[in-house]
Amino acid sequence: MQTDVFVAGGGVGGLALAVKLASRGVQVTVAEQLKNESPLYKGELLQPKTIAILDHLAVLPEVLEHGHKIETLAFQEVNVNAGDPPEEIESTDLTYNRIASTYNYAIMIPHEKIKAILKNKGSHYGGYFEYLPGARFLGFENGEAQVKYKKQAHAVTADVYIGAEGRSSPTRQAMQVSINRKDYNHHFLTVTIPRPESFQEGKIVTSRTAFLGMFPLPDNQIRTVYMIPAGEYKAIKENGLEQVHEAYGQLEPRLKEDVRSIKDWKQIQLMVPYTYHVDKYVKGNLALLGDAAHTVHPMAGEGMNLAIQDADVLGELLTWCKEHKKPYYAYLPYYEQVRRPRVEFLLRLSHLSALVYSYPYRWWRKIRMRAVDRMYEDDRLHVKQILNTSGLGMWDFSLVDRAIQGSVLPVRKKKVSDIRQKRYIFDENDDYPWKQNDNRKG
């Protein structure tokens, strides 16, 4: 087998890369170990930068058709008393429409649906797109990728090899990179249940000891994420599903009846959050993408988004090299140059967000409530938070920002202009700097 680019792993990141390459005349072969859809929960929340990329891949209309648009994330702090409705003590909204972009919304879509859309799109590019389901990538031998497909071993020769296999990555092992894993003091239970028609926007409800995230899906369903202390899953399971039913009903009464659609623990998936970031993305003609390179805490649903954003930069780089007859190995470092600082930035933000909800102390809760409330009252804090989460840009928080969040300084009354905000939104030169640099050399 011979191809321009070999991609190990047919998740959303690997598929987005393959679609971009094939659409520009680069021959790509994708080896995916699974033959059928995965029952496991993976990312479903598409952030604005990812939506922009999918639009450029010409699949956004289909994504919108099968997804659910979200424009607002509501944060509600409550006190819970058994037998009584939750007592609201704080409520704040963060809105995507504060972003100075046409992509000022998020989309919830089932993970397998976005994969199916990308696979279908790739199939339109004829001989440039080859997808091998049930193909197990074994590693490298004599500089070639070794793949077991239809019970036979195949050697794949390519100009570039991409590791998009996820957290267990043979490509990462071949590159001999190191990772520094960080674990957390909490886990999550996640399950999809029916939702009322009126439940249209994303919402996070917290009490001193509980966290419930709710994100509407199409077809009147909702993805729910319930935080539990690390190591307590077995004990919770022994107490029975009634405990889960009651917890949901106490935090969000609108789901009190719908949550009873959970009849079996097999419907619920345990998520164990942790993070890591490799020390290099590229080695020779090998490169890592998505979870093979980095794993982020799921607080903002960034994992899938980072993979697709990796694919966009890497795909543009490889197609540009092909079109301009440039050596791949000489330009691959640009991929890491662009993506590493952005991923590190999101890793840090998601880690801080996770810490905000990690401790049940009353004093910690007061700090959290004050910080979330100030983010709504101070427009610059609001814009920074939603812009950074969106992936469209990067505008770091200053010491003054943190002092305002902590109520050390007063709230700023001035609204951030679109002109000011656009200074921090990535443009083509930020995303693809090698083009500009090459022109300067010329």
Protein Blocks (a to p, Z undefined) as FASTA:
>chain_A
ZZfbdcehjafklmmmmmmmmmnopacddddfbfbdcfbdcdfbdcfklmmmmmmnopmm
mmmmmmccdfbdcdddddddehiacddfbdcdddfklpccfblccddddfklmmmmmmmm
mmmnojmbccdehiacfbjeehiacddeehiacddddfbdcdfebjbdfklmmnopacdd
dddfbdcddddddddfklmbccddddfkbccdddddehhiacddddddehilmmmmmnoj
klmmmmmmmmmmmlmmmmmmpmbfklpccddddddddfbfbehjaccehjlloccdfklo
pmmmmmmmmmmmmmmmmmmmmmnopafklmmmmmmmmmmmmmmmmmmmmmmmmmmmmpcc
fklmmmmmmmmmmmmmpmklmmmmmmmmnopaccdddfklmmmmnomaccdfbdcdfklm
mmmpccfklmmmmlmmmmmmZZ
